[in-house]
Amino acid sequence: MTNLFNIRRDFTLKTLDESEALPNPIDMFKLWFDEAIKSEVLEPNAMNLATATIDGKPSSRIVLLKQIKPEGFVFFTNYDSKKADQIAANKYCALNFAWHELERQVRIEGTVEKISDEESDSYFEVRPEKSKLGAWASPQSQVIPNRQYLEKLNADFELRFTGKTITRPPNWGGYIVKPYLIEFWQGRKSRLHDRLQYRLLNNEWKIERLAP
């Protein structure tokens, strides 16, 4: 087995100084996100979503960011999933974006809530047809007997909606994460990384530098 102690690389691409920090972290995120797209980062909108039960047992998974709003970050999922159950019990969550090609991370802490049905409908309408069917077919996070069971469910819904508009399932829709903390992390030499943190205090964002 490879000796994990020997897996390392130094970071050299960029720096992050307070003079570069925009007053609003959402605007700063948009700036970095656009740079990730221009740099052809693999799935730049992939983010780790961490949730927890009411007694603090955590879970995390990768989901896709689908909208950036002035008040936060939007993703979509099944409302009967494990993540949705945890969100219903505990409104606090965390997001993490890792853009390795730019030696950058963005870490977000906030509260999460459902968006409106109208907003969820609007996004569902632009999804590919097969993705729409998948939203109906998958009993997300539930134990199923085998792959064939899932494929049969999908085939059944495909038949059900033949020649019809595929509407949004009532148990599928969007959430928005409203941040109270956003950290921008830029890799630097010798592990002396740049970390700028925005904290929401009395409805104003305070910018602080953190030790690496």
CYANA upper distance limits for C-alpha pairs under 8 A (distance plus 0.5 A):
  3 ASN  CA      7 ILE  CA      7.87
 10 ASP  CA    188 ARG  CA      7.74
 10 ASP  CA    189 LYS  CA      6.08
 10 ASP  CA    190 SER  CA      7.04
 10 ASP  CA    191 ARG  CA      7.89
 11 PHE  CA    103 GLU  CA      7.20
 11 PHE  CA    187 GLY  CA      5.71
 11 PHE  CA    188 ARG  CA      5.30
 11 PHE  CA    189 LYS  CA      5.65
 11 PHE  CA    190 SER  CA      8.29
 11 PHE  CA    191 ARG  CA      8.23
 12 THR  CA    187 GLY  CA      7.71
 12 THR  CA    188 ARG  CA      6.23
 12 THR  CA    189 LYS  CA      6.45
 13 LEU  CA    102 LEU  CA      7.52
 13 LEU  CA    103 GLU  CA      7.66
 13 LEU  CA    187 GLY  CA      8.38
 13 LEU  CA    188 ARG  CA      8.26
 14 LYS  CA    102 LEU  CA      8.33
 14 LYS  CA    103 GLU  CA      8.45
 14 LYS  CA    186 GLN  CA      7.60
 14 LYS  CA    187 GLY  CA      7.97
 14 LYS  CA    188 ARG  CA      7.87
 15 THR  CA    186 GLN  CA      6.91
 15 THR  CA    187 GLY  CA      8.11
 15 THR  CA    188 ARG  CA      7.43
 15 THR  CA    194 ASP  CA      7.40
 16 LEU  CA     20 GLU  CA      7.30
 16 LEU  CA    186 GLN  CA      6.73
 16 LEU  CA    194 ASP  CA      6.27
 16 LEU  CA    195 ARG  CA      8.11
 16 LEU  CA    196 LEU  CA      8.34
 17 ASP  CA     21 ALA  CA      7.52
 17 ASP  CA    194 ASP  CA      8.09
 18 GLU  CA    196 LEU  CA      7.93
 18 GLU  CA    209 ARG  CA      8.43
 21 ALA  CA     28 MET  CA      7.35
 22 LEU  CA     27 ASP  CA      7.32
 22 LEU  CA     28 MET  CA      6.09
 23 PRO  CA     27 ASP  CA      8.47
 23 PRO  CA     28 MET  CA      8.43
 23 PRO  CA    205 TRP  CA      7.83
 24 ASN  CA     28 MET  CA      6.93
 24 ASN  CA    205 TRP  CA      7.32
 25 PRO  CA     29 PHE  CA      6.45
 25 PRO  CA    182 ILE  CA      7.30
 25 PRO  CA    198 TYR  CA      7.11
 25 PRO  CA    205 TRP  CA      8.33
 26 ILE  CA     30 LYS  CA      6.75
 26 ILE  CA     68 ILE  CA      8.49
 26 ILE  CA     70 PRO  CA      7.12
 26 ILE  CA     72 GLY  CA      7.97
 27 ASP  CA     31 LEU  CA      6.81
 28 MET  CA     32 TRP  CA      6.88
 29 PHE  CA     33 PHE  CA      6.38
 29 PHE  CA    106 VAL  CA      8.46
 30 LYS  CA     34 ASP  CA      6.55
 30 LYS  CA     68 ILE  CA      8.40
 31 LEU  CA     35 GLU  CA      6.91
 32 TRP  CA     36 ALA  CA      6.71
 33 PHE  CA     37 ILE  CA      6.86
 33 PHE  CA     44 PRO  CA      7.69
 34 ASP  CA     38 LYS  CA      6.72
 35 GLU  CA     39 SER  CA      6.53
 36 ALA  CA     40 GLU  CA      6.81
 36 ALA  CA     41 VAL  CA      5.92
 36 ALA  CA     44 PRO  CA      6.65
 36 ALA  CA     99 TRP  CA      7.49
 36 ALA  CA    102 LEU  CA      7.75
 37 ILE  CA     41 VAL  CA      6.48
 37 ILE  CA     44 PRO  CA      6.92
 39 SER  CA    101 GLU  CA      8.16
 39 SER  CA    102 LEU  CA      8.32
 41 VAL  CA     99 TRP  CA      7.03
 41 VAL  CA    100 HIS  CA      8.29
 41 VAL  CA    101 GLU  CA      6.69
 44 PRO  CA     97 PHE  CA      8.38
 44 PRO  CA     99 TRP  CA      7.34
 45 ASN  CA     64 LEU  CA      5.97
 45 ASN  CA     65 LEU  CA      5.52
 45 ASN  CA     66 LYS  CA      7.92
 45 ASN  CA     97 PHE  CA      8.20
 46 ALA  CA     62 ILE  CA      6.87
 46 ALA  CA     63 VAL  CA      6.34
 46 ALA  CA     64 LEU  CA      5.16
 46 ALA  CA     65 LEU  CA      6.83
 46 ALA  CA     97 PHE  CA      7.28
 47 MET  CA     62 ILE  CA      5.88
 47 MET  CA     63 VAL  CA      6.06
 47 MET  CA     64 LEU  CA      6.51
 47 MET  CA     65 LEU  CA      7.28
 47 MET  CA     95 LEU  CA      6.76
 47 MET  CA     96 ASN  CA      5.93
 47 MET  CA     97 PHE  CA      5.34
 47 MET  CA     98 ALA  CA      7.96
 48 ASN  CA     60 SER  CA      6.96
 48 ASN  CA     61 ARG  CA      5.94
 48 ASN  CA     62 ILE  CA      4.90
 48 ASN  CA     63 VAL  CA      6.83
 48 ASN  CA     94 ALA  CA      8.43
 48 ASN  CA     95 LEU  CA      5.88
 48 ASN  CA     96 ASN  CA      5.50
 48 ASN  CA     97 PHE  CA      7.08
 49 LEU  CA     60 SER  CA      5.91
 49 LEU  CA     61 ARG  CA      6.01
 49 LEU  CA     62 ILE  CA      6.54
 49 LEU  CA     63 VAL  CA      7.09
 49 LEU  CA     93 CYS  CA      7.69
 49 LEU  CA     94 ALA  CA      6.35
 49 LEU  CA     95 LEU  CA      5.25
 49 LEU  CA     96 ASN  CA      7.35
 50 ALA  CA     58 PRO  CA      7.27
 50 ALA  CA     59 SER  CA      6.11
 50 ALA  CA     60 SER  CA      4.65
 50 ALA  CA     61 ARG  CA      7.21
 50 ALA  CA     93 CYS  CA      6.12
 50 ALA  CA     94 ALA  CA      5.59
 50 ALA  CA     95 LEU  CA      6.84
 51 THR  CA     58 PRO  CA      6.18
 51 THR  CA     59 SER  CA      5.96
 51 THR  CA     60 SER  CA      6.80
 51 THR  CA     83 LYS  CA      7.05
 51 THR  CA     86 GLN  CA      6.80
 51 THR  CA     87 ILE  CA      7.20
 51 THR  CA     90 ASN  CA      8.27
 51 THR  CA     92 TYR  CA      7.47
 51 THR  CA     93 CYS  CA      5.38
 51 THR  CA     94 ALA  CA      7.32
 52 ALA  CA     56 GLY  CA      5.78
 52 ALA  CA     57 LYS  CA      5.67
 52 ALA  CA     58 PRO  CA      4.58
 52 ALA  CA     59 SER  CA      6.42
 52 ALA  CA     86 GLN  CA      6.19
 52 ALA  CA     87 ILE  CA      7.97
 52 ALA  CA     90 ASN  CA      7.06
 52 ALA  CA     92 TYR  CA      8.22
 52 ALA  CA     93 CYS  CA      7.77
 53 THR  CA     57 LYS  CA      5.69
 53 THR  CA     58 PRO  CA      7.00
 53 THR  CA     86 GLN  CA      5.55
 53 THR  CA     87 ILE  CA      8.36
 53 THR  CA     89 ALA  CA      6.85
 53 THR  CA     90 ASN  CA      6.67
 54 ILE  CA     86 GLN  CA      7.77
 54 ILE  CA     89 ALA  CA      5.94
 54 ILE  CA     90 ASN  CA      5.81
 59 SER  CA     83 LYS  CA      8.26
 63 VAL  CA     75 PHE  CA      7.71
 64 LEU  CA     75 PHE  CA      6.66
 64 LEU  CA     76 PHE  CA      8.35
 65 LEU  CA     73 PHE  CA      7.30
 65 LEU  CA     74 VAL  CA      6.43
 65 LEU  CA     75 PHE  CA      5.61
 66 LYS  CA     73 PHE  CA      8.26
 66 LYS  CA     74 VAL  CA      6.17
 66 LYS  CA     75 PHE  CA      5.90
 66 LYS  CA     76 PHE  CA      8.07
 67 GLN  CA     73 PHE  CA      6.56
 67 GLN  CA     74 VAL  CA      5.49
 67 GLN  CA     75 PHE  CA      7.59
 68 ILE  CA     72 GLY  CA      6.62
 68 ILE  CA     73 PHE  CA      5.44
 68 ILE  CA     74 VAL  CA      6.86
 69 LYS  CA     73 PHE  CA      6.68
 69 LYS  CA     74 VAL  CA      8.08
 71 GLU  CA    178 LYS  CA      6.37
 71 GLU  CA    179 PRO  CA      8.22
 72 GLY  CA    176 ILE  CA      6.61
 72 GLY  CA    177 VAL  CA      5.87
 72 GLY  CA    178 LYS  CA      5.06
 72 GLY  CA    179 PRO  CA      6.77
 73 PHE  CA    176 ILE  CA      5.80
 73 PHE  CA    177 VAL  CA      5.60
 73 PHE  CA    178 LYS  CA      7.28
 74 VAL  CA    174 GLY  CA      7.12
 74 VAL  CA    175 TYR  CA      6.07
 74 VAL  CA    176 ILE  CA      4.86
 74 VAL  CA    177 VAL  CA      6.92
 75 PHE  CA    174 GLY  CA      6.03
 75 PHE  CA    175 TYR  CA      6.06
 75 PHE  CA    176 ILE  CA      7.09
 76 PHE  CA    120 SER  CA      8.48
 76 PHE  CA    172 TRP  CA      7.93
 76 PHE  CA    173 GLY  CA      5.79
 76 PHE  CA    174 GLY  CA      4.57
 76 PHE  CA    175 TYR  CA      6.62
 77 THR  CA     81 SER  CA      8.13
 77 THR  CA     84 ALA  CA      8.41
 77 THR  CA    172 TRP  CA      6.30
 77 THR  CA    173 GLY  CA      6.24
 77 THR  CA    174 GLY  CA      6.83
 77 THR  CA    175 TYR  CA      8.46
 78 ASN  CA     84 ALA  CA      7.66
 78 ASN  CA    135 ALA  CA      7.89
 78 ASN  CA    140 GLN  CA      7.05
 78 ASN  CA    171 ASN  CA      6.37
 78 ASN  CA    172 TRP  CA      4.86
 78 ASN  CA    173 GLY  CA      7.02
 79 TYR  CA     84 ALA  CA      5.74
 79 TYR  CA     85 ASP  CA      8.08
 79 TYR  CA    171 ASN  CA      5.45
 79 TYR  CA    172 TRP  CA      5.84
 79 TYR  CA    173 GLY  CA      7.41
 80 ASP  CA     84 ALA  CA      6.56
 80 ASP  CA     85 ASP  CA      7.19
 80 ASP  CA    139 PRO  CA      8.25
 80 ASP  CA    140 GLN  CA      7.38
 80 ASP  CA    141 SER  CA      8.42
 80 ASP  CA    171 ASN  CA      6.99
 81 SER  CA     85 ASP  CA      6.81
 81 SER  CA    139 PRO  CA      8.38
 81 SER  CA    140 GLN  CA      5.76
 81 SER  CA    141 SER  CA      5.75
 81 SER  CA    142 GLN  CA      8.21
 82 LYS  CA     86 GLN  CA      6.81
 82 LYS  CA    140 GLN  CA      8.42
 82 LYS  CA    141 SER  CA      6.40
 83 LYS  CA     87 ILE  CA      6.62
 84 ALA  CA     88 ALA  CA      6.61
 85 ASP  CA     89 ALA  CA      6.97
 86 GLN  CA     90 ASN  CA      6.34
 86 GLN  CA     91 LYS  CA      8.45
 87 ILE  CA     91 LYS  CA      5.69
 87 ILE  CA     92 TYR  CA      7.88
 87 ILE  CA     93 CYS  CA      8.37
 87 ILE  CA    112 VAL  CA      7.57
 87 ILE  CA    113 GLU  CA      8.27
 91 LYS  CA    111 THR  CA      5.75
 91 LYS  CA    112 VAL  CA      5.91
 91 LYS  CA    113 GLU  CA      7.61
 92 TYR  CA    109 GLU  CA      8.13
 92 TYR  CA    110 GLY  CA      6.36
 92 TYR  CA    111 THR  CA      5.02
 92 TYR  CA    112 VAL  CA      6.86
 93 CYS  CA    109 GLU  CA      6.58
 93 CYS  CA    110 GLY  CA      6.23
 93 CYS  CA    111 THR  CA      6.44
 93 CYS  CA    112 VAL  CA      7.22
 93 CYS  CA    177 VAL  CA      8.24
 94 ALA  CA    107 ARG  CA      7.94
 94 ALA  CA    108 ILE  CA      5.98
 94 ALA  CA    109 GLU  CA      4.94
 94 ALA  CA    110 GLY  CA      6.79
 95 LEU  CA    107 ARG  CA      6.40
 95 LEU  CA    108 ILE  CA      5.43
 95 LEU  CA    109 GLU  CA      6.97
 96 ASN  CA    105 GLN  CA      7.51
 96 ASN  CA    106 VAL  CA      6.20
 96 ASN  CA    107 ARG  CA      5.09
 96 ASN  CA    108 ILE  CA      6.71
 97 PHE  CA    105 GLN  CA      5.92
 97 PHE  CA    106 VAL  CA      5.59
 97 PHE  CA    107 ARG  CA      7.06
 98 ALA  CA    104 ARG  CA      6.64
 98 ALA  CA    105 GLN  CA      5.04
 98 ALA  CA    106 VAL  CA      7.27
 99 TRP  CA    103 GLU  CA      6.65
 99 TRP  CA    104 ARG  CA      5.69
 99 TRP  CA    105 GLN  CA      6.51
100 HIS  CA    104 ARG  CA      6.62
100 HIS  CA    105 GLN  CA      8.37
103 GLU  CA    186 GLN  CA      6.60
103 GLU  CA    187 GLY  CA      5.79
104 ARG  CA    184 PHE  CA      8.06
104 ARG  CA    185 TRP  CA      6.05
104 ARG  CA    186 GLN  CA      5.27
104 ARG  CA    187 GLY  CA      6.72
105 GLN  CA    184 PHE  CA      6.70
105 GLN  CA    185 TRP  CA      5.47
105 GLN  CA    186 GLN  CA      7.22
106 VAL  CA    182 ILE  CA      7.53
106 VAL  CA    183 GLU  CA      6.10
106 VAL  CA    184 PHE  CA      5.28
106 VAL  CA    185 TRP  CA      6.54
107 ARG  CA    182 ILE  CA      6.18
107 ARG  CA    183 GLU  CA      5.49
107 ARG  CA    184 PHE  CA      7.16
107 ARG  CA    185 TRP  CA      8.39
108 ILE  CA    179 PRO  CA      6.92
108 ILE  CA    180 TYR  CA      8.42
108 ILE  CA    181 LEU  CA      6.24
108 ILE  CA    182 ILE  CA      4.98
108 ILE  CA    183 GLU  CA      6.89
109 GLU  CA    179 PRO  CA      6.04
109 GLU  CA    180 TYR  CA      6.64
109 GLU  CA    181 LEU  CA      5.65
109 GLU  CA    182 ILE  CA      6.99
110 GLY  CA    177 VAL  CA      6.51
110 GLY  CA    178 LYS  CA      5.75
110 GLY  CA    179 PRO  CA      4.44
110 GLY  CA    180 TYR  CA      5.68
110 GLY  CA    181 LEU  CA      7.16
111 THR  CA    177 VAL  CA      6.08
111 THR  CA    178 LYS  CA      5.82
111 THR  CA    179 PRO  CA      6.98
111 THR  CA    180 TYR  CA      8.38
112 VAL  CA    175 TYR  CA      7.01
112 VAL  CA    176 ILE  CA      6.03
112 VAL  CA    177 VAL  CA      4.84
112 VAL  CA    178 LYS  CA      6.60
113 GLU  CA    175 TYR  CA      5.88
113 GLU  CA    176 ILE  CA      6.10
113 GLU  CA    177 VAL  CA      7.28
114 LYS  CA    173 GLY  CA      8.24
114 LYS  CA    174 GLY  CA      6.33
114 LYS  CA    175 TYR  CA      4.71
114 LYS  CA    176 ILE  CA      6.69
115 ILE  CA    119 GLU  CA      7.08
115 ILE  CA    120 SER  CA      7.52
115 ILE  CA    173 GLY  CA      8.25
115 ILE  CA    174 GLY  CA      6.02
115 ILE  CA    175 TYR  CA      5.78
115 ILE  CA    176 ILE  CA      6.73
116 SER  CA    120 SER  CA      6.92
116 SER  CA    174 GLY  CA      8.32
117 ASP  CA    121 ASP  CA      6.51
117 ASP  CA    173 GLY  CA      7.85
118 GLU  CA    122 SER  CA      6.74
119 GLU  CA    123 TYR  CA      6.98
119 GLU  CA    174 GLY  CA      8.25
120 SER  CA    124 PHE  CA      6.60
120 SER  CA    173 GLY  CA      5.60
120 SER  CA    174 GLY  CA      6.12
121 ASP  CA    125 GLU  CA      6.71
121 ASP  CA    168 ARG  CA      6.82
121 ASP  CA    173 GLY  CA      8.29
122 SER  CA    126 VAL  CA      7.63
123 TYR  CA    127 ARG  CA      7.31
124 PHE  CA    132 LYS  CA      7.64
124 PHE  CA    167 THR  CA      8.36
124 PHE  CA    168 ARG  CA      6.67
125 GLU  CA    167 THR  CA      8.27
125 GLU  CA    168 ARG  CA      8.39
127 ARG  CA    131 SER  CA      6.77
127 ARG  CA    132 LYS  CA      6.81
128 PRO  CA    132 LYS  CA      6.87
129 GLU  CA    133 LEU  CA      6.84
129 GLU  CA    166 ILE  CA      8.18
130 LYS  CA    134 GLY  CA      6.64
131 SER  CA    135 ALA  CA      6.82
132 LYS  CA    136 TRP  CA      7.30
132 LYS  CA    166 ILE  CA      7.26
132 LYS  CA    167 THR  CA      8.48
132 LYS  CA    168 ARG  CA      7.94
133 LEU  CA    137 ALA  CA      6.64
133 LEU  CA    154 ASN  CA      7.04
133 LEU  CA    157 PHE  CA      7.02
133 LEU  CA    158 GLU  CA      7.07
133 LEU  CA    166 ILE  CA      7.92
134 GLY  CA    138 SER  CA      6.37
134 GLY  CA    154 ASN  CA      6.98
135 ALA  CA    169 PRO  CA      7.57
135 ALA  CA    172 TRP  CA      7.52
136 TRP  CA    154 ASN  CA      8.17
136 TRP  CA    157 PHE  CA      7.56
136 TRP  CA    169 PRO  CA      6.53
137 ALA  CA    150 LEU  CA      7.53
137 ALA  CA    153 LEU  CA      5.79
137 ALA  CA    154 ASN  CA      5.41
137 ALA  CA    157 PHE  CA      7.12
138 SER  CA    150 LEU  CA      7.32
138 SER  CA    153 LEU  CA      8.14
138 SER  CA    154 ASN  CA      8.23
144 ILE  CA    149 TYR  CA      7.59
144 ILE  CA    150 LEU  CA      8.14
145 PRO  CA    149 TYR  CA      7.09
146 ASN  CA    150 LEU  CA      7.65
147 ARG  CA    151 GLU  CA      6.86
148 GLN  CA    152 LYS  CA      6.56
149 TYR  CA    153 LEU  CA      6.89
150 LEU  CA    154 ASN  CA      6.79
151 GLU  CA    155 ALA  CA      6.65
152 LYS  CA    156 ASP  CA      6.56
153 LEU  CA    157 PHE  CA      6.84
154 ASN  CA    158 GLU  CA      6.62
155 ALA  CA    159 LEU  CA      6.73
156 ASP  CA    160 ARG  CA      6.67
157 PHE  CA    161 PHE  CA      6.64
158 GLU  CA    162 THR  CA      6.62
161 PHE  CA    165 THR  CA      7.23
161 PHE  CA    166 ILE  CA      6.62
168 ARG  CA    172 TRP  CA      7.40
168 ARG  CA    173 GLY  CA      8.46
180 TYR  CA    199 ARG  CA      6.42
180 TYR  CA    200 LEU  CA      5.48
181 LEU  CA    197 GLN  CA      7.61
181 LEU  CA    198 TYR  CA      6.08
181 LEU  CA    199 ARG  CA      5.16
181 LEU  CA    200 LEU  CA      6.82
182 ILE  CA    197 GLN  CA      6.31
182 ILE  CA    198 TYR  CA      5.69
182 ILE  CA    199 ARG  CA      7.30
183 GLU  CA    195 ARG  CA      7.22
183 GLU  CA    196 LEU  CA      6.16
183 GLU  CA    197 GLN  CA      4.70
183 GLU  CA    198 TYR  CA      6.65
184 PHE  CA    195 ARG  CA      6.22
184 PHE  CA    196 LEU  CA      5.78
184 PHE  CA    197 GLN  CA      6.81
185 TRP  CA    193 HIS  CA      7.64
185 TRP  CA    194 ASP  CA      6.31
185 TRP  CA    195 ARG  CA      5.10
185 TRP  CA    196 LEU  CA      7.16
186 GLN  CA    193 HIS  CA      6.41
186 GLN  CA    194 ASP  CA      5.57
186 GLN  CA    195 ARG  CA      6.95
187 GLY  CA    191 ARG  CA      7.69
187 GLY  CA    192 LEU  CA      8.11
187 GLY  CA    193 HIS  CA      5.28
187 GLY  CA    194 ASP  CA      6.94
188 ARG  CA    192 LEU  CA      6.04
188 ARG  CA    193 HIS  CA      4.99
188 ARG  CA    194 ASP  CA      7.17
189 LYS  CA    193 HIS  CA      7.60
191 ARG  CA    212 PRO  CA      7.67
192 LEU  CA    212 PRO  CA      6.27
193 HIS  CA    211 ALA  CA      8.35
193 HIS  CA    212 PRO  CA      5.73
194 ASP  CA    209 ARG  CA      8.24
194 ASP  CA    210 LEU  CA      8.15
194 ASP  CA    211 ALA  CA      8.25
194 ASP  CA    212 PRO  CA      7.21
195 ARG  CA    209 ARG  CA      6.26
195 ARG  CA    210 LEU  CA      5.78
195 ARG  CA    211 ALA  CA      7.43
195 ARG  CA    212 PRO  CA      7.10
196 LEU  CA    207 ILE  CA      7.25
196 LEU  CA    208 GLU  CA      6.19
196 LEU  CA    209 ARG  CA      5.14
196 LEU  CA    210 LEU  CA      6.70
197 GLN  CA    206 LYS  CA      8.46
197 GLN  CA    207 ILE  CA      6.11
197 GLN  CA    208 GLU  CA      5.62
197 GLN  CA    209 ARG  CA      6.63
197 GLN  CA    210 LEU  CA      7.42
198 TYR  CA    205 TRP  CA      6.33
198 TYR  CA    206 LYS  CA      5.89
198 TYR  CA    207 ILE  CA      5.11
198 TYR  CA    208 GLU  CA      6.94
199 ARG  CA    205 TRP  CA      5.93
199 ARG  CA    206 LYS  CA      5.65
199 ARG  CA    207 ILE  CA      7.13
199 ARG  CA    208 GLU  CA      8.47
200 LEU  CA    204 GLU  CA      5.94
200 LEU  CA    205 TRP  CA      5.08
200 LEU  CA    206 LYS  CA      6.82
201 LEU  CA    205 TRP  CA      6.68
201 LEU  CA    206 LYS  CA      7.29
